Amino acid sequence: MSVPLATDCTVVKLDVANSSSSGRRRQAHLDQALTSALDQALESLDHHSVYASVRRFRRTDGDSALLAFEAGIPKAWVAADIVLHELDLALADVNKPFNDEHRLRLRISLDAGATVIDPPNVTGEAVVAAARLIDAAPFRQAVADAPEEDFGLVVSDRFHTDVVLSGERGLDRIAFRPVEVDVKGFQQVAWIHVPKREHTG
C-alpha cells in the first residue's frame, strides 16, 4: 500500500472551551453545536467556484475538530474568510437560541506546512504545532478572560509572518499580540487574537 505524499496545507484545530463542566447533556449539546457551526462555516467553500474542488480534510472528535486545506485554498482565505468571518457568523447563529451556559465557545489554532492527509488520519509538523498552540497556557487564559466572546484564535509565528503580515484579506489590520508557548517541549512565540463582538442590550 502506497503512503500518501505530504502536501502544503493550512491546518486549523478547534477545541470547545470549558466543555467538561455541567454534565453530559451540556457536553452533548456543545458537541452538536460544534458540528453545526462547522457545517455552516464550510458551506462557503462548497459554493465557491474556485475552491469547491480543492481537497480538504475534516475530523470531529466530540469537543474538538481538525481541518486541513490543501494549497489550492490560500492560507489568508482560510484565516480571514473561513475562521474570522464564516465561523464567527456560524457561532452567532448556533448560539442565538441558548443562554450563556449552553453557548458554544472555541479555542482555535492555525499553522501551515507539509501535511500528510491519509483519512482517517492527518499528520505533519503543522498538525503537531496546532495541537500545542491550542493548549498553550497564555492562550487558554486569554479566552477565559473574555467570557463574552465566542472564540479566540492563536497562530504560529511563521503563520503570522508569512500570512498575517502579508496583509491579504485585511489580516494585517487585525490586532494579534505575541505570547510565549511552552507545551510538551514545543517552545516558540505565537500570536493571539480574541475578536470583540458588538454586544447589544
N, C-alpha and C positions, 0 to 999 in steps of 0.2 A: 504494500500500500504506500503510495507516494505521500510525502509530507507537504502540506501547503507552504508556499513561499511567503516570506514576510513582505508586506506592502506598507507604504506610508499611510498612517491612519491618524485621525483625531479620536481620542478616547475620552469619553465622558462617564464619570462614576457618580451615582446618586445614592444617597442614604437618607432614610426618613429620620428626622431629628426627634429624639425623645420618644421612640416608638414603643419602648418596652413598658411604659407606665400605664396604669389604669386598666389592665386586664386584657383578655383575649379578644373580646368584642371590639374594643378600640383598635387593637392591632390589626384585626381582620379588615376593619373599615379603612385604615390607613394603607394597608397593602392594596386594596381595591382602588383607592383613590390614586395611588401612585400609578397603577396600570392605566387608569382612565386619563390621567394627566399626560402620560407619555403618548398614549394613542392620539390624543388631540394635538399635542405639540408636533408629532411627526407627520400628521396629515399634510403639513405644508410641503414636505418633501414629495409625497405621493402625487401632489397636484402641480409640481414644478417640472416643466418640460425638460430642463437641463439636468436636474439632479435625481429625477424619479428612478432612473435605471442604474444609478451608481450603487455598488454593493455596500451594504451596511449590516451590522450585527447588533442584535438586542437580546439581552438576557435579564430576566427579572427573577430575583430570589427573595420573595417575601417583602421585606422592608428595604431592599436595595436593588439597584439595577446597574447594568453596564451597557454602554453603547459604543460602537466603533464605526467610524465613517471613513471609507477609503478616499484617496486623494482627489478624486473627481469632484468631491464636495469641498470647497475651500474652508480652511480652518476658521477664518474670520466669519464665514457664514454660519458655521456650527455655533460659534460662541455668541455672536450678535443676534442672529435671526432665530436659531432654534432655542438656545438656552435663555438669553436675556429678553427675547421678545415672545416667541410662541409658548415656551414653557411658563413664562410669567403670566401670560393670559390664561393658560390652561389651569394653573394653580388657582387663580382668582375664580375661575368658573367652578372647579370642583369643590372649592371651599365655601362658595356663596351660601349654600343651604345650611351650613353647620356652624355650631358655636366654636369657641376657641379650643375647647378640649378635644374636639374632633377635627381640627384644622390640620391639613397636611403641610408640614414644613420640611424643607430639604436642605441638606448639605450637598454641594455639587463640586466636583473637581474636574479639571481639564488638563490634558497633556497631549502631545503628539509625537509620533515616531514610528519606527519599524514595528509592525504588529502582525502576528500570525492569526488569521481567522480560520478556525477549524471547528465548526459547531459540533457539540455544544460549548466548546472552549474557545477562548481568545487569550493569547499570551504575548508578552513582549515587555520591553522596558517601560513604555508609556503606560501599560496596564498596571504594572507594579507601582509606578510613580503616582498614578491617580489614586490607587488604594492607600498609599502612605499619606498623600496630601490631605485626603478627606478625613483622616484620623488625627491630623496634627492638632495638638492642644490649643494653640492660638486661634485656629480656625473654629474649632468646637466652641471656644469661649466667645468668639465674635458673633456666632449665630445665636448662642444662648443669651447674649447681651442685647439682642434685638428681637424679642419675642413677638413683636408686632409685624415683623416682616416674614414673607413666605419662604424665602430661601437666601442662602449665602453661597458665593462662588469663590473657589480658590484655583489659581492656575500656577503651573510651574514657572520657574524663572525663564526657561527657554521659550515657553509659550508666550510669556509676557513680552520678551524681547523680540521674538520673531513675528508675532501676530498682533498683540495688543498695540505695541508701539508703532506698528506699521500704519495705523490709522484707518485701515479698511473697515467699512461698515460702521464707522464712527467710534470704533473701540478706543481710540486714543483720548476721547473725551470723557471716558469713564474713570472714576477715581478708584484705583487699586492702591492698597498700602502693603509694604513689604513686611514679612514675618519670617522668623527662623523656624524651620521644620526639623524635628529630630524624632523619627519614628522607626523603630526596629532597624537601626543602622543607616537609615535614609536621612541624610543631612543636606539641606540646601535652603536657599532663600525661596520663598513662594510669595504670591501676591493675592490679597484678599479683597473682595468687593461684596458688600451686603446692600443690595438695591433698596432704596427707600420708596415705598408705595405711597401714593396720595391717599390719606385716610380722611374720611368724612364722618360727620356726626359727632 
